[in-house]
Each structure stands twice: as structure tokens, then as C-alpha cells.
């Protein structure tokens, strides 16, 4: 029994010794870890100070470099005062308009290019257009378009615009196509069909209403329901030997154009136009012609899908009143056209039109056109158009003999180089 007590006592003493040694080792270990932690914290603190110092130095160098650059720029601008040459150059574009067509009629007024026809039964370059567009300063911009044809080089348009003047006014001076109807401002390559409607061709010729002069555009206050209203007034020197004479020294035309615009919803809009032009129609200056236009325009382009689906409808009615020495003549004409975008590259278009001749209302023409457009890209498109012309014309501009009806098949190719593409004007 005593021996067992002795063994328990020995075991208890050894356990205490082991625990004491363990406590001592643990304390030593903790002290070592605390010392290492303090060293690590000190190193981290020193590293953070160094990094912050480097960051401050980098910022200082950047600021010094920026300030030096700004000073250099200011000194350059102050000493030279000249824009870079590249900034002074206008946007330059070149557009080509080529076609070939076949007409079933054998008549020179149809097959040869004229005021009423682009020609047929041949390969023809309608025009090569050179365009120059540039802002002249924050308040003015300039535009010039040269038309190169087989007959030579002609200035199609060349004008300066003063924009954003007080009372929402813009001014235009130079040679330009006047705001009139829906299509007068369009250049040939931008037309919805290959040619202009006959109601416009027979009253104003292929070039349309244009010439050297002055024009003012005024944004009017919004009337009830309308989203925008504008008024354009032009005075130009530009007869055409059809409705207006060119035989006088000065052949002034007075043109007015009123437009009312409505947003139907986020996908579509509608607008109507009222236009009128007045000018002398003979060399004596005693007789005038007045030609009015009423236009309707609707466009649907669904948001997010306009690349693949678009529908556009244009209709215009033309009324002419021509004073004559013997008897005044009233004429009428109209056209209605649609364009339906079938996919990203294909458009299907159609047009019907009718026009009486401004010097003889008993002579007239009705035509029907159907065309398919393929847009290879925004710079290149191909068009195939079929048109039937039903004519009751016996004396076209002094040419004796009946002008026959015909079927016309046209292949049209148009391309553009540069920023000025095939947009509407």
C-alpha cells in the first residue's frame, strides 16, 4: 500500500515537472512569435511609406510633365495662330453614277440625253460628282458639288450657309437647288428611283429648280399637334425654258416652301409640304408661270430593326398656271412612290405618275415603274428598274411627230468614295 502511494507521488512530481517545462517552452515560443510579428509589422510599415513616397513622386513628375506640355501648347498657339493643314482641308468625296438601258421605242428624244430623258440604248455615265464639304467657322459651313459629264464640268451646287442665327434662322448664298416639294433637292444618285417623276421633269427639266441666289430658312413656333414647322424662301436666277424663260438677262424665280412635321410614334413620322414658285415665262416679261406643289411623306423605321425593315411613301401633286398671250394654261401632274426594305441589302420600290405638258395640257404622259435595289455596302448599290411610259405627245418642244409609248429596262450602278455617300439632301 505504501509502495503504491509512493508511485503515485512520483508520477505526480514528474507530471508537474513536464507541465512546467511545457509552460516554459510555450512562453518562449509565444515571445518569439510576438517578436517576429513586431518585425514584420515594422517592415510592412516601412514598405508602405516607401510605396506612398514613390506614388507621390510619380504624381509630381506627371503633373510637371502636364504643365510643361500645356505651356508648350499655349506658346505654340500664341506664336503661330495657324491651324494644322489637315484640319483646314474639306471632306472630299467622289461619286460615280453609271447605267445602261434599253427602250423599245426608236425616238431621239427618248434615246438621246435631254431635259426630259437621261438617254437609253447605250452605256452612259450619268455623272461623276465631286463633293467638297467643310465647316468654315463655328457659324458657317461651305459646300460645293461639281458634276462631270460627257458635255464637260458644271457647278451643280456651291454655296455658303450661315447657321444658328437669332430667331432660329439660317441663310444660304451661292448656287444651289431650292427647297421645293419632296425631291427637288435630291441629286440623281440619291433618288428613290432611277429617274425623277415626269411631273417634275416636264415642268422644271431634269436639273430642277436651282440657280444663283439667296435663301432663308426659318424654324417657326410649333403649331397644335405638329412637332416641327419650317419655312424656306429663295430668290434665284434660274429659268429652264419650260415653265420659265431663260431669254432675259435676269430670270428671277421666287420660291417658297412650307413643311409641317409630325412624330407618330418612336418608329414612324409623317410630314406634308406646300411649295410654290413664280417666274416669267417669256422674253417680254409680261407673262408669268406659277407652279404649286402639295407633298405627303410617311416613313416607318422600327427601332432596333431599321437595318432590315423600313417602309417609305412619297406622294406629290403639281398644279401649274401659265399665262399666255392667247389663252392661259392650267396643268396638273402627280406621282406616288413607295420603297420597302426587304432585308439588310434589298429594297423593292414602285412608282406611278402622270403629267400634262406645261405649254399644252392636252398632251400628257402616264408611267409605271418597278425597281429592285441591291446595296452591296453603304458605298455601292445596284438597281434594276422596269418602266412603262404611256404617252399622248405629238409635239415635244417643237419636235414634230408623235412621241411613242415604250418599255424601258435599266441597269443602274452607283458608288461613292469618301464621307459623302448616297444620302438624301
C-alpha positions, 0 to 999 in steps of 0.5 A: 500500500505504501509502495503504491502511494509512493508511485503515485507521488512520483508520477505526480512530481514528474507530471508537474515537472513536464507541465512546467517545462511545457509552460516554459517552452510555450512562453518562449515560443509565444515571445518569439512569435510576438517578436517576429510579428513586431518585425514584420509589422515594422517592415510592412510599415516601412514598405508602405511609406516607401510605396506612398513616397514613390506614388507621390513622386510619380504624381509630381513628375506627371503633373510637371510633365502636364504643365510643361506640355500645356505651356508648350501648347499655349506658346505654340498657339500664341506664336503661330495662330495657324491651324494644322493643314489637315484640319483646314482641308474639306471632306472630299468625296467622289461619286460615280453614277453609271447605267445602261438601258434599253427602250423599245421605242426608236425616238431621239428624244427618248434615246438621246440625253435631254431635259426630259430623258437621261438617254437609253440604248447605250452605256452612259455615265450619268455623272461623276460628282465631286463633293467638297464639304467643310465647316468654315467657322463655328457659324458657317459651313461651305459646300460645293458639288461639281458634276462631270459629264460627257458635255464637260464640268458644271457647278451643280451646287456651291454655296455658303450657309450661315447657321444658328442665327437669332430667331432660329434662322439660317441663310444660304448664298451661292448656287444651289437647288431650292427647297421645293416639294419632296425631291427637288433637292435630291441629286440623281444618285440619291433618288428613290428611283432611277429617274425623277417623276415626269411631273417634275421633269416636264415642268422644271427639266431634269436639273430642277429648280436651282440657280444663283441666289439667296435663301432663308430658312426659318424654324417657326413656333410649333403649331397644335399637334405638329412637332416641327414647322419650317419655312424656306424662301429663295430668290434665284436666277434660274429659268429652264425654258419650260415653265420659265424663260431663260431669254432675259438677262435676269430670270428671277424665280421666287420660291417658297416652301412650307413643311409641317412635321409630325412624330407618330410614334418612336418608329414612324413620322409623317410630314406634308409640304406646300411649295410654290414658285413664280417666274416669267415665262417669256422674253417680254416679261409680261407673262408669268408661270406659277407652279404649286406643289402639295407633298405627303411623306410617311416613313416607318423605321422600327427601332432596333430593326431599321437595318432590315425593315423600313417602309417609305411613301412619297406622294406629290401633286403639281398644279401649274398656271401659265399665262399666255398671250392667247389663252392661259394654261392650267396643268396638273401632274402627280406621282406616288412612290413607295420603297420597302426594305426587304432585308439588310441589302434589298429594297423593292420600290414602285412608282406611278405618275402622270403629267400634262405638258406645261405649254399644252395640257392636252398632251400628257404622259402616264408611267409605271415603274418597278425597281429592285435595289441591291446595296452591296455596302453603304458605298455601292448599290445596284438597281434594276428598274422596269418602266412603262411610259404611256404617252399622248405627245405629238409635239415635244418642244417643237419636235414634230411627230408623235412621241411613242409609248415604250418599255424601258429596262435599266441597269443602274450602278452607283458608288461613292468614295469618301464621307459623302455617300448616297444620302438624301439632301 
